[in-house]
């Protein structure tokens, strides 16, 4: 039985896609709805659509005020229902989320047939949850909710990653850069998630050739070579030249572990640029 105060959200039935699934996830994660208080109906019945509180990807209407987010009637459109919802959400959020921007832009392009994303990318993963019979309504709704859980998990991770940016930058700014042999070494007091966004060959920290940090739980020191750019495996500086004191060395030479800072610094002093 549906409560009177339950939000009625409608999207289309049949096969679901990344855009409306992502739109639902965005609405929940950015506090426009609470999924525990939402009834999701998948239909193309116009009478049901007209009675809904929120309509996604169906209904032939885009109107933010009435919470109608169908993109199909937009001639020459390049924005999916995910993009329409994200644009509306961003109006009330001052914080920027560049990775979510990039994801939504890719979903929009994929859904609108402008640029298909490769196999095993986000839209393909979401689509893979469709039931073999897309018009088996109950089974398809169960499949939709499984896909929604995937979208929620990914977007929540991107939100949390963005929220870690400021603490990461503050740690970097407070950490010393030491000249060790021929290397410019950033010495972090602990592992700093997201440091590679700020320390790479394309930022103001491009002269840092090595980043090291202490792992208290294992009483060991790690060293890594910054990449040429964020999310790239190409090293911006010479690969590590570890000695026999190394506890672990990655075969690509970008990362190594030492039992002590002294042993690590001794290796760095002997490296040849």
Secondary structure as the mmCIF struct_conf table of DSSP 4:
data_model
#
loop_
_struct_conf.conf_type_id
_struct_conf.id
_struct_conf.beg_label_comp_id
_struct_conf.beg_label_asym_id
_struct_conf.beg_label_seq_id
_struct_conf.end_label_comp_id
_struct_conf.end_label_asym_id
_struct_conf.end_label_seq_id
TURN_TY1_P TURN_TY1_P1 UNK A 4 UNK A 5
STRN STRN1 UNK A 7 UNK A 11
BEND BEND1 UNK A 14 UNK A 15
HELX_RH_AL_P HELX_RH_AL_P1 UNK A 18 UNK A 29
TURN_TY1_P TURN_TY1_P2 UNK A 30 UNK A 31
BEND BEND2 UNK A 32 UNK A 32
HELX_RH_3T_P HELX_RH_3T_P1 UNK A 35 UNK A 37
STRN STRN2 UNK A 38 UNK A 42
HELX_RH_AL_P HELX_RH_AL_P2 UNK A 46 UNK A 51
BEND BEND3 UNK A 53 UNK A 53
STRN STRN3 UNK A 54 UNK A 56
BEND BEND4 UNK A 57 UNK A 57
BEND BEND5 UNK A 59 UNK A 60
STRN STRN4 UNK A 62 UNK A 63
TURN_TY1_P TURN_TY1_P3 UNK A 64 UNK A 67
STRN STRN5 UNK A 68 UNK A 69
TURN_TY1_P TURN_TY1_P4 UNK A 72 UNK A 73
BEND BEND6 UNK A 74 UNK A 74
TURN_TY1_P TURN_TY1_P5 UNK A 75 UNK A 76
HELX_RH_AL_P HELX_RH_AL_P3 UNK A 81 UNK A 90
TURN_TY1_P TURN_TY1_P6 UNK A 91 UNK A 92
BEND BEND7 UNK A 95 UNK A 95
HELX_RH_AL_P HELX_RH_AL_P4 UNK A 98 UNK A 111
TURN_TY1_P TURN_TY1_P7 UNK A 112 UNK A 113
BEND BEND8 UNK A 114 UNK A 115
HELX_LH_PP_P HELX_LH_PP_P1 UNK A 116 UNK A 118
TURN_TY1_P TURN_TY1_P8 UNK A 119 UNK A 120
BEND BEND9 UNK A 121 UNK A 121
HELX_RH_AL_P HELX_RH_AL_P5 UNK A 122 UNK A 127
TURN_TY1_P TURN_TY1_P9 UNK A 128 UNK A 129
BEND BEND10 UNK A 130 UNK A 130
BEND BEND11 UNK A 132 UNK A 133
TURN_TY1_P TURN_TY1_P10 UNK A 134 UNK A 135
HELX_RH_AL_P HELX_RH_AL_P6 UNK A 137 UNK A 163
TURN_TY1_P TURN_TY1_P11 UNK A 164 UNK A 164
HELX_RH_AL_P HELX_RH_AL_P7 UNK A 165 UNK A 174
BEND BEND12 UNK A 175 UNK A 175
STRN STRN6 UNK A 177 UNK A 180
TURN_TY1_P TURN_TY1_P12 UNK A 181 UNK A 182
STRN STRN7 UNK A 183 UNK A 188
BEND BEND13 UNK A 189 UNK A 190
TURN_TY1_P TURN_TY1_P13 UNK A 193 UNK A 194
HELX_RH_AL_P HELX_RH_AL_P8 UNK A 195 UNK A 198
BEND BEND14 UNK A 199 UNK A 200
TURN_TY1_P TURN_TY1_P14 UNK A 201 UNK A 202
BEND BEND15 UNK A 203 UNK A 203
TURN_TY1_P TURN_TY1_P15 UNK A 204 UNK A 207
STRN STRN8 UNK A 210 UNK A 215
TURN_TY1_P TURN_TY1_P16 UNK A 216 UNK A 219
STRN STRN9 UNK A 220 UNK A 224
HELX_LH_PP_P HELX_LH_PP_P2 UNK A 225 UNK A 226
STRN STRN10 UNK A 227 UNK A 227
BEND BEND16 UNK A 228 UNK A 229
TURN_TY1_P TURN_TY1_P17 UNK A 230 UNK A 231
BEND BEND17 UNK A 234 UNK A 234
STRN STRN11 UNK A 235 UNK A 235
BEND BEND18 UNK A 236 UNK A 237
HELX_LH_PP_P HELX_LH_PP_P3 UNK A 238 UNK A 240
TURN_TY1_P TURN_TY1_P18 UNK A 244 UNK A 245
BEND BEND19 UNK A 247 UNK A 247
STRN STRN12 UNK A 248 UNK A 249
TURN_TY1_P TURN_TY1_P19 UNK A 251 UNK A 252
BEND BEND20 UNK A 253 UNK A 254
STRN STRN13 UNK A 255 UNK A 258
BEND BEND21 UNK A 259 UNK A 259
HELX_RH_AL_P HELX_RH_AL_P9 UNK A 261 UNK A 270
#
